[in-house]
């Protein structure tokens, strides 16, 4: 059973960095490891969480710019990667 320990309030993005992205990776198209490599080397993202690598679909939580270093596209422009949700605490 949950209990309340304070009278604090919750707001959008609570507990996350300034901007957090959740990506869906379709592993039949791109491996999770390859998507993570692209995210960190080409898109200015820091990986903060990953679901099971052995599933047909995995989810990657990332924070950072999400802008390709040459064309400005986001990681979701890669085949097999979809931007599922963005938490923006701004």
N, C-alpha and C positions, 0 to 999 in steps of 0.2 A: 504494500500500500504506500502510495506517495504521500508525502506531507510537505506543507509549505514552511520554509524556514525564514522567509522575510516577506515584507510587503512590497518588494521591488517590482517594477513593471518590465514587460518585455516589449522590445521594439523590433522593427524590421532589421534583419541582419545581425541580431544580437549574438555575440560570441564568435563572429567571423571577422576576418580581416576586412580592409576597405572594400574589396571586391573579390568574390569567390565564384568560380565557374564549376559546374558539374557537367562533364562530358560523357556521352555514351559511346563506347567503342564496340563496333561490330567486328569481332575477332576473326570472322571468315574473310574479311576484307583487308584488315591491318591488325597486326598483333598489338597487344596492350603495351609491350615493351617498346615497339617502334613508335607508337603514338606518344608515349612518355618521352622518348628521345627527341622527337620533333618538338613537343611542347616546351621542353627545357632548353633546347639548343636554338630553335628557330623562332619561337613565339614569346620568349621572355616570361615563361610561366614557372612557378615553383609548385611541385606536386605536394599536396598535403594529405591525400588519401587515395587508396585504390582498392577496389573490390577484388574478388578472386580472379586470378589470371586465367584459370582453366575453364571459364564459362564461355558460352557462345557470345554473350554480351557482358562487358565489364564497364564499371563506372570509375571515372577519375575525377577527383576534386583538385582544383588548381587555383592558385592566386597569382596575380601579376598583370602584365600588360595585355596579353593575348593579341599581339600584333606581330605579323611576320616581318622580319628584319628588312626585306626588300620590297614587298608589295603591299603591306599593311593589312592583309587579310587575317582572319582569326583561324585558330586551330580547326574549327568546324569546316573550313574549306577543304580539308584533307578527306579523301575517300575513306569511308568507314568510321568517320568521327562526326558526332552530332552534338551541338550545344543543347543540353537538356534544360538547364536552369542557371540563372545568374542571381547571386545574392549581392546587392549593392547597398552598402551601409552609408553611402554619401548623403 
